[in-house]
Amino acid sequence: MTEAKAHRPDDDRRDRSPLTAEERAAYLPPPRLTPEEQDRWVLAIEEIHRLNAEMRAGGRVRPFSRPAWRLINDARDERTRQLG
């Protein structure tokens, strides 16, 4: 005796989707990193932090005086004044 496939409402929507299978796949989240990949990323980020601290300690990098969003807003305000 065979069991009938249960009907799921999203089956109909999937069949009528204007997107191809490849386009639908583009909306899926990327696959999870393997433990080895996670370890590589952690090491890379730690190296970036170490180099950043080293450059700051050596005086080669100066921290930003103001957050970027404030600089952008100031530039927009200045442009608005110039146009007004």
mmCIF file of the N, C-alpha and C atoms, coordinates in Angstrom:
data_MODEL
# 
_entry.id   MODEL 
# 
loop_
_atom_site.group_PDB 
_atom_site.id 
_atom_site.type_symbol 
_atom_site.label_atom_id 
_atom_site.label_alt_id 
_atom_site.label_comp_id 
_atom_site.label_asym_id 
_atom_site.label_entity_id 
_atom_site.label_seq_id 
_atom_site.pdbx_PDB_ins_code 
_atom_site.Cartn_x 
_atom_site.Cartn_y 
_atom_site.Cartn_z 
_atom_site.occupancy 
_atom_site.B_iso_or_equiv 
_atom_site.pdbx_formal_charge 
_atom_site.auth_seq_id 
_atom_site.auth_comp_id 
_atom_site.auth_asym_id 
_atom_site.auth_atom_id 
_atom_site.pdbx_PDB_model_num 
ATOM 1   N N  . MET A 1 1  ? 0.850  -1.173 0.000   1.00 0.00 ? 1  MET A N  1 
ATOM 2   C CA . MET A 1 1  ? 0.000  0.000  0.000   1.00 0.00 ? 1  MET A CA 1 
ATOM 3   C C  . MET A 1 1  ? 0.894  1.234  0.000   1.00 0.00 ? 1  MET A C  1 
ATOM 4   N N  . THR A 1 2  ? 0.637  2.179  -0.893  1.00 0.00 ? 2  THR A N  1 
ATOM 5   C CA . THR A 1 2  ? 1.445  3.392  -0.976  1.00 0.00 ? 2  THR A CA 1 
ATOM 6   C C  . THR A 1 2  ? 0.704  4.536  -0.326  1.00 0.00 ? 2  THR A C  1 
ATOM 7   N N  . GLU A 1 3  ? 1.482  5.400  0.290   1.00 0.00 ? 3  GLU A N  1 
ATOM 8   C CA . GLU A 1 3  ? 0.878  6.556  0.932   1.00 0.00 ? 3  GLU A CA 1 
ATOM 9   C C  . GLU A 1 3  ? 0.845  7.716  -0.055  1.00 0.00 ? 3  GLU A C  1 
ATOM 10  N N  . ALA A 1 4  ? -0.211 8.465  -0.027  1.00 0.00 ? 4  ALA A N  1 
ATOM 11  C CA . ALA A 1 4  ? -0.321 9.641  -0.884  1.00 0.00 ? 4  ALA A CA 1 
ATOM 12  C C  . ALA A 1 4  ? 0.538  10.752 -0.303  1.00 0.00 ? 4  ALA A C  1 
ATOM 13  N N  . LYS A 1 5  ? 1.138  11.508 -1.192  1.00 0.00 ? 5  LYS A N  1 
ATOM 14  C CA . LYS A 1 5  ? 1.965  12.631 -0.748  1.00 0.00 ? 5  LYS A CA 1 
ATOM 15  C C  . LYS A 1 5  ? 1.053  13.714 -0.163  1.00 0.00 ? 5  LYS A C  1 
ATOM 16  N N  . ALA A 1 6  ? 1.390  14.162 1.019   1.00 0.00 ? 6  ALA A N  1 
ATOM 17  C CA . ALA A 1 6  ? 0.603  15.224 1.651   1.00 0.00 ? 6  ALA A CA 1 
ATOM 18  C C  . ALA A 1 6  ? 0.770  16.508 0.853   1.00 0.00 ? 6  ALA A C  1 
ATOM 19  N N  . HIS A 1 7  ? -0.326 17.185 0.614   1.00 0.00 ? 7  HIS A N  1 
ATOM 20  C CA . HIS A 1 7  ? -0.281 18.449 -0.131  1.00 0.00 ? 7  HIS A CA 1 
ATOM 21  C C  . HIS A 1 7  ? 0.145  19.575 0.804   1.00 0.00 ? 7  HIS A C  1 
ATOM 22  N N  . ARG A 1 8  ? 1.156  20.298 0.374   1.00 0.00 ? 8  ARG A N  1 
ATOM 23  C CA . ARG A 1 8  ? 1.604  21.466 1.143   1.00 0.00 ? 8  ARG A CA 1 
ATOM 24  C C  . ARG A 1 8  ? 1.256  22.708 0.349   1.00 0.00 ? 8  ARG A C  1 
ATOM 25  N N  . PRO A 1 9  ? 0.686  23.736 1.009   1.00 0.00 ? 9  PRO A N  1 
ATOM 26  C CA . PRO A 1 9  ? 0.283  24.944 0.283   1.00 0.00 ? 9  PRO A CA 1 
ATOM 27  C C  . PRO A 1 9  ? 1.438  25.599 -0.470  1.00 0.00 ? 9  PRO A C  1 
ATOM 28  N N  . ASP A 1 10 ? 2.660  25.530 0.063   1.00 0.00 ? 10 ASP A N  1 
ATOM 29  C CA . ASP A 1 10 ? 3.763  26.208 -0.618  1.00 0.00 ? 10 ASP A CA 1 
ATOM 30  C C  . ASP A 1 10 ? 4.198  25.481 -1.886  1.00 0.00 ? 10 ASP A C  1 
ATOM 31  N N  . ASP A 1 11 ? 3.753  24.202 -2.083  1.00 0.00 ? 11 ASP A N  1 
ATOM 32  C CA . ASP A 1 11 ? 4.073  23.495 -3.321  1.00 0.00 ? 11 ASP A CA 1 
ATOM 33  C C  . ASP A 1 11 ? 3.509  24.235 -4.525  1.00 0.00 ? 11 ASP A C  1 
ATOM 34  N N  . ASP A 1 12 ? 2.264  24.698 -4.405  1.00 0.00 ? 12 ASP A N  1 
ATOM 35  C CA . ASP A 1 12 ? 1.641  25.408 -5.518  1.00 0.00 ? 12 ASP A CA 1 
ATOM 36  C C  . ASP A 1 12 ? 2.368  26.710 -5.814  1.00 0.00 ? 12 ASP A C  1 
ATOM 37  N N  . ARG A 1 13 ? 2.744  27.423 -4.763  1.00 0.00 ? 13 ARG A N  1 
ATOM 38  C CA . ARG A 1 13 ? 3.441  28.704 -4.969  1.00 0.00 ? 13 ARG A CA 1 
ATOM 39  C C  . ARG A 1 13 ? 4.789  28.483 -5.632  1.00 0.00 ? 13 ARG A C  1 
ATOM 40  N N  . ARG A 1 14 ? 5.484  27.431 -5.240  1.00 0.00 ? 14 ARG A N  1 
ATOM 41  C CA . ARG A 1 14 ? 6.796  27.154 -5.794  1.00 0.00 ? 14 ARG A CA 1 
ATOM 42  C C  . ARG A 1 14 ? 6.676  26.875 -7.299  1.00 0.00 ? 14 ARG A C  1 
ATOM 43  N N  . ASP A 1 15 ? 5.636  26.157 -7.688  1.00 0.00 ? 15 ASP A N  1 
ATOM 44  C CA . ASP A 1 15 ? 5.445  25.820 -9.096  1.00 0.00 ? 15 ASP A CA 1 
ATOM 45  C C  . ASP A 1 15 ? 5.112  27.052 -9.929  1.00 0.00 ? 15 ASP A C  1 
ATOM 46  N N  . ARG A 1 16 ? 4.458  28.030 -9.345  1.00 0.00 ? 16 ARG A N  1 
ATOM 47  C CA . ARG A 1 16 ? 4.053  29.220 -10.083 1.00 0.00 ? 16 ARG A CA 1 
ATOM 48  C C  . ARG A 1 16 ? 5.058  30.366 -9.957  1.00 0.00 ? 16 ARG A C  1 
ATOM 49  N N  . SER A 1 17 ? 6.163  30.131 -9.298  1.00 0.00 ? 17 SER A N  1 
ATOM 50  C CA . SER A 1 17 ? 7.134  31.193 -9.078  1.00 0.00 ? 17 SER A CA 1 
ATOM 51  C C  . SER A 1 17 ? 7.699  31.690 -10.400 1.00 0.00 ? 17 SER A C  1 
ATOM 52  N N  . PRO A 1 18 ? 7.798  33.019 -10.570 1.00 0.00 ? 18 PRO A N  1 
ATOM 53  C CA . PRO A 1 18 ? 8.388  33.558 -11.807 1.00 0.00 ? 18 PRO A CA 1 
ATOM 54  C C  . PRO A 1 18 ? 9.912  33.382 -11.827 1.00 0.00 ? 18 PRO A C  1 
ATOM 55  N N  . LEU A 1 19 ? 10.493 32.939 -10.726 1.00 0.00 ? 19 LEU A N  1 
ATOM 56  C CA . LEU A 1 19 ? 11.938 32.778 -10.650 1.00 0.00 ? 19 LEU A CA 1 
ATOM 57  C C  . LEU A 1 19 ? 12.350 31.374 -11.064 1.00 0.00 ? 19 LEU A C  1 
ATOM 58  N N  . THR A 1 20 ? 13.508 31.287 -11.682 1.00 0.00 ? 20 THR A N  1 
ATOM 59  C CA . THR A 1 20 ? 14.058 29.974 -12.007 1.00 0.00 ? 20 THR A CA 1 
ATOM 60  C C  . THR A 1 20 ? 14.647 29.377 -10.730 1.00 0.00 ? 20 THR A C  1 
ATOM 61  N N  . ALA A 1 21 ? 14.994 28.111 -10.793 1.00 0.00 ? 21 ALA A N  1 
ATOM 62  C CA . ALA A 1 21 ? 15.600 27.449 -9.631  1.00 0.00 ? 21 ALA A CA 1 
ATOM 63  C C  . ALA A 1 21 ? 16.900 28.146 -9.247  1.00 0.00 ? 21 ALA A C  1 
ATOM 64  N N  . GLU A 1 22 ? 17.674 28.563 -10.242 1.00 0.00 ? 22 GLU A N  1 
ATOM 65  C CA . GLU A 1 22 ? 18.938 29.258 -9.957  1.00 0.00 ? 22 GLU A CA 1 
ATOM 66  C C  . GLU A 1 22 ? 18.689 30.598 -9.276  1.00 0.00 ? 22 GLU A C  1 
ATOM 67  N N  . GLU A 1 23 ? 17.656 31.312 -9.736  1.00 0.00 ? 23 GLU A N  1 
ATOM 68  C CA . GLU A 1 23 ? 17.343 32.607 -9.117  1.00 0.00 ? 23 GLU A CA 1 
ATOM 69  C C  . GLU A 1 23 ? 16.851 32.413 -7.683  1.00 0.00 ? 23 GLU A C  1 
ATOM 70  N N  . ARG A 1 24 ? 16.052 31.370 -7.439  1.00 0.00 ? 24 ARG A N  1 
ATOM 71  C CA . ARG A 1 24 ? 15.595 31.101 -6.073  1.00 0.00 ? 24 ARG A CA 1 
ATOM 72  C C  . ARG A 1 24 ? 16.779 30.743 -5.186  1.00 0.00 ? 24 ARG A C  1 
ATOM 73  N N  . ALA A 1 25 ? 17.738 29.999 -5.736  1.00 0.00 ? 25 ALA A N  1 
ATOM 74  C CA . ALA A 1 25 ? 18.920 29.600 -4.962  1.00 0.00 ? 25 ALA A CA 1 
ATOM 75  C C  . ALA A 1 25 ? 19.739 30.820 -4.556  1.00 0.00 ? 25 ALA A C  1 
ATOM 76  N N  . ALA A 1 26 ? 19.695 31.881 -5.359  1.00 0.00 ? 26 ALA A N  1 
ATOM 77  C CA . ALA A 1 26 ? 20.452 33.091 -5.041  1.00 0.00 ? 26 ALA A CA 1 
ATOM 78  C C  . ALA A 1 26 ? 19.938 33.755 -3.768  1.00 0.00 ? 26 ALA A C  1 
ATOM 79  N N  . TYR A 1 27 ? 18.701 33.486 -3.401  1.00 0.00 ? 27 TYR A N  1 
ATOM 80  C CA . TYR A 1 27 ? 18.126 34.085 -2.197  1.00 0.00 ? 27 TYR A CA 1 
ATOM 81  C C  . TYR A 1 27 ? 18.397 33.260 -0.944  1.00 0.00 ? 27 TYR A C  1 
ATOM 82  N N  . LEU A 1 28 ? 18.955 32.078 -1.121  1.00 0.00 ? 28 LEU A N  1 
ATOM 83  C CA . LEU A 1 28 ? 19.240 31.225 0.030   1.00 0.00 ? 28 LEU A CA 1 
ATOM 84  C C  . LEU A 1 28 ? 20.492 31.708 0.741   1.00 0.00 ? 28 LEU A C  1 
ATOM 85  N N  . PRO A 1 29 ? 20.557 31.538 2.035   1.00 0.00 ? 29 PRO A N  1 
ATOM 86  C CA . PRO A 1 29 ? 21.780 31.933 2.735   1.00 0.00 ? 29 PRO A CA 1 
ATOM 87  C C  . PRO A 1 29 ? 22.939 31.047 2.296   1.00 0.00 ? 29 PRO A C  1 
ATOM 88  N N  . PRO A 1 30 ? 24.156 31.545 2.377   1.00 0.00 ? 30 PRO A N  1 
ATOM 89  C CA . PRO A 1 30 ? 25.303 30.721 1.987   1.00 0.00 ? 30 PRO A CA 1 
ATOM 90  C C  . PRO A 1 30 ? 25.443 29.538 2.937   1.00 0.00 ? 30 PRO A C  1 
ATOM 91  N N  . PRO A 1 31 ? 26.088 28.482 2.479   1.00 0.00 ? 31 PRO A N  1 
ATOM 92  C CA . PRO A 1 31 ? 26.261 27.330 3.370   1.00 0.00 ? 31 PRO A CA 1 
ATOM 93  C C  . PRO A 1 31 ? 27.123 27.699 4.568   1.00 0.00 ? 31 PRO A C  1 
ATOM 94  N N  . ARG A 1 32 ? 26.940 26.987 5.661   1.00 0.00 ? 32 ARG A N  1 
ATOM 95  C CA . ARG A 1 32 ? 27.727 27.235 6.866   1.00 0.00 ? 32 ARG A CA 1 
ATOM 96  C C  . ARG A 1 32 ? 29.189 26.908 6.608   1.00 0.00 ? 32 ARG A C  1 
ATOM 97  N N  . LEU A 1 33 ? 30.060 27.639 7.289   1.00 0.00 ? 33 LEU A N  1 
ATOM 98  C CA . LEU A 1 33 ? 31.481 27.362 7.192   1.00 0.00 ? 33 LEU A CA 1 
ATOM 99  C C  . LEU A 1 33 ? 31.807 26.063 7.921   1.00 0.00 ? 33 LEU A C  1 
ATOM 100 N N  . THR A 1 34 ? 32.766 25.349 7.385   1.00 0.00 ? 34 THR A N  1 
ATOM 101 C CA . THR A 1 34 ? 33.228 24.146 8.076   1.00 0.00 ? 34 THR A CA 1 
ATOM 102 C C  . THR A 1 34 ? 34.032 24.587 9.298   1.00 0.00 ? 34 THR A C  1 
ATOM 103 N N  . PRO A 1 35 ? 34.260 23.704 10.252  1.00 0.00 ? 35 PRO A N  1 
ATOM 104 C CA . PRO A 1 35 ? 35.087 24.087 11.409  1.00 0.00 ? 35 PRO A CA 1 
ATOM 105 C C  . PRO A 1 35 ? 36.484 24.575 10.991  1.00 0.00 ? 35 PRO A C  1 
ATOM 106 N N  . GLU A 1 36 ? 37.047 23.972 9.952   1.00 0.00 ? 36 GLU A N  1 
ATOM 107 C CA . GLU A 1 36 ? 38.370 24.401 9.485   1.00 0.00 ? 36 GLU A CA 1 
ATOM 108 C C  . GLU A 1 36 ? 38.307 25.817 8.923   1.00 0.00 ? 36 GLU A C  1 
ATOM 109 N N  . GLU A 1 37 ? 37.256 26.111 8.155   1.00 0.00 ? 37 GLU A N  1 
ATOM 110 C CA . GLU A 1 37 ? 37.092 27.461 7.600   1.00 0.00 ? 37 GLU A CA 1 
ATOM 111 C C  . GLU A 1 37 ? 36.873 28.475 8.721   1.00 0.00 ? 37 GLU A C  1 
ATOM 112 N N  . GLN A 1 38 ? 36.094 28.090 9.727   1.00 0.00 ? 38 GLN A N  1 
ATOM 113 C CA . GLN A 1 38 ? 35.871 28.990 10.860  1.00 0.00 ? 38 GLN A CA 1 
ATOM 114 C C  . GLN A 1 38 ? 37.187 29.310 11.554  1.00 0.00 ? 38 GLN A C  1 
ATOM 115 N N  . ASP A 1 39 ? 38.022 28.290 11.749  1.00 0.00 ? 39 ASP A N  1 
ATOM 116 C CA . ASP A 1 39 ? 39.323 28.511 12.385  1.00 0.00 ? 39 ASP A CA 1 
ATOM 117 C C  . ASP A 1 39 ? 40.186 29.460 11.554  1.00 0.00 ? 39 ASP A C  1 
ATOM 118 N N  . ARG A 1 40 ? 40.181 29.278 10.232  1.00 0.00 ? 40 ARG A N  1 
ATOM 119 C CA . ARG A 1 40 ? 40.969 30.160 9.362   1.00 0.00 ? 40 ARG A CA 1 
ATOM 120 C C  . ARG A 1 40 ? 40.501 31.603 9.461   1.00 0.00 ? 40 ARG A C  1 
ATOM 121 N N  . TRP A 1 41 ? 39.171 31.803 9.499   1.00 0.00 ? 41 TRP A N  1 
ATOM 122 C CA . TRP A 1 41 ? 38.634 33.160 9.610   1.00 0.00 ? 41 TRP A CA 1 
ATOM 123 C C  . TRP A 1 41 ? 38.997 33.785 10.948  1.00 0.00 ? 41 TRP A C  1 
ATOM 124 N N  . VAL A 1 42 ? 38.891 33.022 12.013  1.00 0.00 ? 42 VAL A N  1 
ATOM 125 C CA . VAL A 1 42 ? 39.238 33.539 13.340  1.00 0.00 ? 42 VAL A CA 1 
ATOM 126 C C  . VAL A 1 42 ? 40.702 33.966 13.363  1.00 0.00 ? 42 VAL A C  1 
ATOM 127 N N  . LEU A 1 43 ? 41.582 33.124 12.815  1.00 0.00 ? 43 LEU A N  1 
ATOM 128 C CA . LEU A 1 43 ? 43.001 33.474 12.774  1.00 0.00 ? 43 LEU A CA 1 
ATOM 129 C C  . LEU A 1 43 ? 43.246 34.723 11.932  1.00 0.00 ? 43 LEU A C  1 
ATOM 130 N N  . ALA A 1 44 ? 42.554 34.842 10.818  1.00 0.00 ? 44 ALA A N  1 
ATOM 131 C CA . ALA A 1 44 ? 42.719 36.012 9.955   1.00 0.00 ? 44 ALA A CA 1 
ATOM 132 C C  . ALA A 1 44 ? 42.270 37.281 10.671  1.00 0.00 ? 44 ALA A C  1 
ATOM 133 N N  . ILE A 1 45 ? 41.145 37.223 11.359  1.00 0.00 ? 45 ILE A N  1 
ATOM 134 C CA . ILE A 1 45 ? 40.643 38.396 12.079  1.00 0.00 ? 45 ILE A CA 1 
ATOM 135 C C  . ILE A 1 45 ? 41.577 38.762 13.227  1.00 0.00 ? 45 ILE A C  1 
ATOM 136 N N  . GLU A 1 46 ? 42.082 37.751 13.931  1.00 0.00 ? 46 GLU A N  1 
ATOM 137 C CA . GLU A 1 46 ? 43.040 38.036 15.009  1.00 0.00 ? 46 GLU A CA 1 
ATOM 138 C C  . GLU A 1 46 ? 44.299 38.707 14.447  1.00 0.00 ? 46 GLU A C  1 
ATOM 139 N N  . GLU A 1 47 ? 44.755 38.266 13.280  1.00 0.00 ? 47 GLU A N  1 
ATOM 140 C CA . GLU A 1 47 ? 45.930 38.872 12.646  1.00 0.00 ? 47 GLU A CA 1 
ATOM 141 C C  . GLU A 1 47 ? 45.652 40.324 12.258  1.00 0.00 ? 47 GLU A C  1 
ATOM 142 N N  . ILE A 1 48 ? 44.468 40.593 11.759  1.00 0.00 ? 48 ILE A N  1 
ATOM 143 C CA . ILE A 1 48 ? 44.089 41.970 11.407  1.00 0.00 ? 48 ILE A CA 1 
ATOM 144 C C  . ILE A 1 48 ? 44.120 42.854 12.655  1.00 0.00 ? 48 ILE A C  1 
ATOM 145 N N  . HIS A 1 49 ? 43.550 42.357 13.748  1.00 0.00 ? 49 HIS A N  1 
ATOM 146 C CA . HIS A 1 49 ? 43.550 43.136 14.992  1.00 0.00 ? 49 HIS A CA 1 
ATOM 147 C C  . HIS A 1 49 ? 44.984 43.370 15.491  1.00 0.00 ? 49 HIS A C  1 
ATOM 148 N N  . ARG A 1 50 ? 45.822 42.346 15.384  1.00 0.00 ? 50 ARG A N  1 
ATOM 149 C CA . ARG A 1 50 ? 47.217 42.474 15.821  1.00 0.00 ? 50 ARG A CA 1 
ATOM 150 C C  . ARG A 1 50 ? 47.963 43.510 14.981  1.00 0.00 ? 50 ARG A C  1 
ATOM 151 N N  . LEU A 1 51 ? 47.796 43.454 13.658  1.00 0.00 ? 51 LEU A N  1 
ATOM 152 C CA . LEU A 1 51 ? 48.458 44.420 12.781  1.00 0.00 ? 51 LEU A CA 1 
ATOM 153 C C  . LEU A 1 51 ? 47.943 45.838 13.030  1.00 0.00 ? 51 LEU A C  1 
ATOM 154 N N  . ASN A 1 52 ? 46.653 45.960 13.240  1.00 0.00 ? 52 ASN A N  1 
ATOM 155 C CA . ASN A 1 52 ? 46.068 47.271 13.512  1.00 0.00 ? 52 ASN A CA 1 
ATOM 156 C C  . ASN A 1 52 ? 46.660 47.862 14.789  1.00 0.00 ? 52 ASN A C  1 
ATOM 157 N N  . ALA A 1 53 ? 46.750 47.042 15.843  1.00 0.00 ? 53 ALA A N  1 
ATOM 158 C CA . ALA A 1 53 ? 47.323 47.519 17.115  1.00 0.00 ? 53 ALA A CA 1 
ATOM 159 C C  . ALA A 1 53 ? 48.790 47.885 16.927  1.00 0.00 ? 53 ALA A C  1 
ATOM 160 N N  . GLU A 1 54 ? 49.509 47.089 16.152  1.00 0.00 ? 54 GLU A N  1 
ATOM 161 C CA . GLU A 1 54 ? 50.926 47.364 15.896  1.00 0.00 ? 54 GLU A CA 1 
ATOM 162 C C  . GLU A 1 54 ? 51.104 48.683 15.144  1.00 0.00 ? 54 GLU A C  1 
ATOM 163 N N  . MET A 1 55 ? 50.259 48.912 14.150  1.00 0.00 ? 55 MET A N  1 
ATOM 164 C CA . MET A 1 55 ? 50.366 50.157 13.375  1.00 0.00 ? 55 MET A CA 1 
ATOM 165 C C  . MET A 1 55 ? 50.006 51.369 14.229  1.00 0.00 ? 55 MET A C  1 
ATOM 166 N N  . ARG A 1 56 ? 48.972 51.226 15.076  1.00 0.00 ? 56 ARG A N  1 
ATOM 167 C CA . ARG A 1 56 ? 48.605 52.337 15.955  1.00 0.00 ? 56 ARG A CA 1 
ATOM 168 C C  . ARG A 1 56 ? 49.715 52.627 16.950  1.00 0.00 ? 56 ARG A C  1 
ATOM 169 N N  . ALA A 1 57 ? 50.344 51.581 17.478  1.00 0.00 ? 57 ALA A N  1 
ATOM 170 C CA . ALA A 1 57 ? 51.413 51.768 18.466  1.00 0.00 ? 57 ALA A CA 1 
ATOM 171 C C  . ALA A 1 57 ? 52.634 52.423 17.824  1.00 0.00 ? 57 ALA A C  1 
ATOM 172 N N  . GLY A 1 58 ? 52.865 52.139 16.552  1.00 0.00 ? 58 GLY A N  1 
ATOM 173 C CA . GLY A 1 58 ? 54.011 52.713 15.853  1.00 0.00 ? 58 GLY A CA 1 
ATOM 174 C C  . GLY A 1 58 ? 53.756 54.114 15.330  1.00 0.00 ? 58 GLY A C  1 
ATOM 175 N N  . GLY A 1 59 ? 52.555 54.628 15.531  1.00 0.00 ? 59 GLY A N  1 
ATOM 176 C CA . GLY A 1 59 ? 52.232 55.981 15.081  1.00 0.00 ? 59 GLY A CA 1 
ATOM 177 C C  . GLY A 1 59 ? 51.952 56.083 13.599  1.00 0.00 ? 59 GLY A C  1 
ATOM 178 N N  . ARG A 1 60 ? 51.806 54.956 12.921  1.00 0.00 ? 60 ARG A N  1 
ATOM 179 C CA . ARG A 1 60 ? 51.564 54.994 11.484  1.00 0.00 ? 60 ARG A CA 1 
ATOM 180 C C  . ARG A 1 60 ? 50.090 55.140 11.142  1.00 0.00 ? 60 ARG A C  1 
ATOM 181 N N  . VAL A 1 61 ? 49.234 54.910 12.111  1.00 0.00 ? 61 VAL A N  1 
ATOM 182 C CA . VAL A 1 61 ? 47.798 55.023 11.879  1.00 0.00 ? 61 VAL A CA 1 
ATOM 183 C C  . VAL A 1 61 ? 47.219 55.919 12.954  1.00 0.00 ? 61 VAL A C  1 
ATOM 184 N N  . ARG A 1 62 ? 46.423 56.863 12.506  1.00 0.00 ? 62 ARG A N  1 
ATOM 185 C CA . ARG A 1 62 ? 45.764 57.769 13.435  1.00 0.00 ? 62 ARG A CA 1 
ATOM 186 C C  . ARG A 1 62 ? 44.280 57.436 13.456  1.00 0.00 ? 62 ARG A C  1 
ATOM 187 N N  . PRO A 1 63 ? 43.692 57.242 14.624  1.00 0.00 ? 63 PRO A N  1 
ATOM 188 C CA . PRO A 1 63 ? 42.256 56.944 14.655  1.00 0.00 ? 63 PRO A CA 1 
ATOM 189 C C  . PRO A 1 63 ? 41.453 58.124 14.102  1.00 0.00 ? 63 PRO A C  1 
ATOM 190 N N  . PHE A 1 64 ? 40.292 57.817 13.564  1.00 0.00 ? 64 PHE A N  1 
ATOM 191 C CA . PHE A 1 64 ? 39.441 58.875 13.029  1.00 0.00 ? 64 PHE A CA 1 
ATOM 192 C C  . PHE A 1 64 ? 39.027 59.821 14.143  1.00 0.00 ? 64 PHE A C  1 
ATOM 193 N N  . SER A 1 65 ? 39.015 61.104 13.808  1.00 0.00 ? 65 SER A N  1 
ATOM 194 C CA . SER A 1 65 ? 38.650 62.092 14.813  1.00 0.00 ? 65 SER A CA 1 
ATOM 195 C C  . SER A 1 65 ? 37.146 62.089 15.078  1.00 0.00 ? 65 SER A C  1 
ATOM 196 N N  . ARG A 1 66 ? 36.374 61.736 14.059  1.00 0.00 ? 66 ARG A N  1 
ATOM 197 C CA . ARG A 1 66 ? 34.917 61.721 14.200  1.00 0.00 ? 66 ARG A CA 1 
ATOM 198 C C  . ARG A 1 66 ? 34.365 60.513 13.465  1.00 0.00 ? 66 ARG A C  1 
ATOM 199 N N  . PRO A 1 67 ? 33.197 60.037 13.866  1.00 0.00 ? 67 PRO A N  1 
ATOM 200 C CA . PRO A 1 67 ? 32.589 58.908 13.152  1.00 0.00 ? 67 PRO A CA 1 
ATOM 201 C C  . PRO A 1 67 ? 32.286 59.285 11.695  1.00 0.00 ? 67 PRO A C  1 
ATOM 202 N N  . ALA A 1 68 ? 32.343 58.310 10.820  1.00 0.00 ? 68 ALA A N  1 
ATOM 203 C CA . ALA A 1 68 ? 32.126 58.543 9.391   1.00 0.00 ? 68 ALA A CA 1 
ATOM 204 C C  . ALA A 1 68 ? 30.759 59.149 9.124   1.00 0.00 ? 68 ALA A C  1 
ATOM 205 N N  . TRP A 1 69 ? 29.730 58.718 9.846   1.00 0.00 ? 69 TRP A N  1 
ATOM 206 C CA . TRP A 1 69 ? 28.390 59.236 9.568   1.00 0.00 ? 69 TRP A CA 1 
ATOM 207 C C  . TRP A 1 69 ? 28.312 60.733 9.831   1.00 0.00 ? 69 TRP A C  1 
ATOM 208 N N  . ARG A 1 70 ? 29.075 61.215 10.826  1.00 0.00 ? 70 ARG A N  1 
ATOM 209 C CA . ARG A 1 70 ? 29.072 62.661 11.081  1.00 0.00 ? 70 ARG A CA 1 
ATOM 210 C C  . ARG A 1 70 ? 29.773 63.415 9.966   1.00 0.00 ? 70 ARG A C  1 
ATOM 211 N N  . LEU A 1 71 ? 30.871 62.862 9.472   1.00 0.00 ? 71 LEU A N  1 
ATOM 212 C CA . LEU A 1 71 ? 31.574 63.493 8.359   1.00 0.00 ? 71 LEU A CA 1 
ATOM 213 C C  . LEU A 1 71 ? 30.689 63.549 7.120   1.00 0.00 ? 71 LEU A C  1 
ATOM 214 N N  . ILE A 1 72 ? 29.968 62.466 6.861   1.00 0.00 ? 72 ILE A N  1 
ATOM 215 C CA . ILE A 1 72 ? 29.062 62.434 5.707   1.00 0.00 ? 72 ILE A CA 1 
ATOM 216 C C  . ILE A 1 72 ? 27.948 63.454 5.875   1.00 0.00 ? 72 ILE A C  1 
ATOM 217 N N  . ASN A 1 73 ? 27.354 63.516 7.059   1.00 0.00 ? 73 ASN A N  1 
ATOM 218 C CA . ASN A 1 73 ? 26.282 64.495 7.299   1.00 0.00 ? 73 ASN A CA 1 
ATOM 219 C C  . ASN A 1 73 ? 26.795 65.915 7.158   1.00 0.00 ? 73 ASN A C  1 
ATOM 220 N N  . ASP A 1 74 ? 27.993 66.194 7.670   1.00 0.00 ? 74 ASP A N  1 
ATOM 221 C CA . ASP A 1 74 ? 28.562 67.534 7.534   1.00 0.00 ? 74 ASP A CA 1 
ATOM 222 C C  . ASP A 1 74 ? 28.779 67.897 6.075   1.00 0.00 ? 74 ASP A C  1 
ATOM 223 N N  . ALA A 1 75 ? 29.260 66.945 5.297   1.00 0.00 ? 75 ALA A N  1 
ATOM 224 C CA . ALA A 1 75 ? 29.485 67.208 3.866   1.00 0.00 ? 75 ALA A CA 1 
ATOM 225 C C  . ALA A 1 75 ? 28.159 67.459 3.159   1.00 0.00 ? 75 ALA A C  1 
ATOM 226 N N  . ARG A 1 76 ? 27.133 66.713 3.516   1.00 0.00 ? 76 ARG A N  1 
ATOM 227 C CA . ARG A 1 76 ? 25.810 66.947 2.919   1.00 0.00 ? 76 ARG A CA 1 
ATOM 228 C C  . ARG A 1 76 ? 25.273 68.316 3.299   1.00 0.00 ? 76 ARG A C  1 
ATOM 229 N N  . ASP A 1 77 ? 25.425 68.675 4.581   1.00 0.00 ? 77 ASP A N  1 
ATOM 230 C CA . ASP A 1 77 ? 24.955 69.986 5.027   1.00 0.00 ? 77 ASP A CA 1 
ATOM 231 C C  . ASP A 1 77 ? 25.686 71.103 4.295   1.00 0.00 ? 77 ASP A C  1 
ATOM 232 N N  . GLU A 1 78 ? 26.997 70.954 4.127   1.00 0.00 ? 78 GLU A N  1 
ATOM 233 C CA . GLU A 1 78 ? 27.781 71.961 3.414   1.00 0.00 ? 78 GLU A CA 1 
ATOM 234 C C  . GLU A 1 78 ? 27.314 72.093 1.972   1.00 0.00 ? 78 GLU A C  1 
ATOM 235 N N  . ARG A 1 79 ? 27.067 70.975 1.321   1.00 0.00 ? 79 ARG A N  1 
ATOM 236 C CA . ARG A 1 79 ? 26.592 71.001 -0.077  1.00 0.00 ? 79 ARG A CA 1 
ATOM 237 C C  . ARG A 1 79 ? 25.228 71.650 -0.154  1.00 0.00 ? 79 ARG A C  1 
ATOM 238 N N  . THR A 1 80 ? 24.362 71.376 0.800   1.00 0.00 ? 80 THR A N  1 
ATOM 239 C CA . THR A 1 80 ? 23.033 72.003 0.814   1.00 0.00 ? 80 THR A CA 1 
ATOM 240 C C  . THR A 1 80 ? 23.158 73.506 0.953   1.00 0.00 ? 80 THR A C  1 
ATOM 241 N N  . ARG A 1 81 ? 24.076 73.971 1.835   1.00 0.00 ? 81 ARG A N  1 
ATOM 242 C CA . ARG A 1 81 ? 24.300 75.420 1.992   1.00 0.00 ? 81 ARG A CA 1 
ATOM 243 C C  . ARG A 1 81 ? 24.824 76.027 0.695   1.00 0.00 ? 81 ARG A C  1 
ATOM 244 N N  . GLN A 1 82 ? 25.715 75.313 -0.002  1.00 0.00 ? 82 GLN A N  1 
ATOM 245 C CA . GLN A 1 82 ? 26.265 75.831 -1.258  1.00 0.00 ? 82 GLN A CA 1 
ATOM 246 C C  . GLN A 1 82 ? 25.186 75.959 -2.331  1.00 0.00 ? 82 GLN A C  1 
ATOM 247 N N  . LEU A 1 83 ? 24.252 75.020 -2.361  1.00 0.00 ? 83 LEU A N  1 
ATOM 248 C CA . LEU A 1 83 ? 23.216 75.048 -3.366  1.00 0.00 ? 83 LEU A CA 1 
ATOM 249 C C  . LEU A 1 83 ? 22.085 76.009 -3.020  1.00 0.00 ? 83 LEU A C  1 
ATOM 250 N N  . GLY A 1 84 ? 21.950 76.324 -1.729  1.00 0.00 ? 84 GLY A N  1 
ATOM 251 C CA . GLY A 1 84 ? 20.824 77.125 -1.267  1.00 0.00 ? 84 GLY A CA 1 
ATOM 252 C C  . GLY A 1 84 ? 21.022 78.556 -1.387  1.00 0.00 ? 84 GLY A C  1 
# 
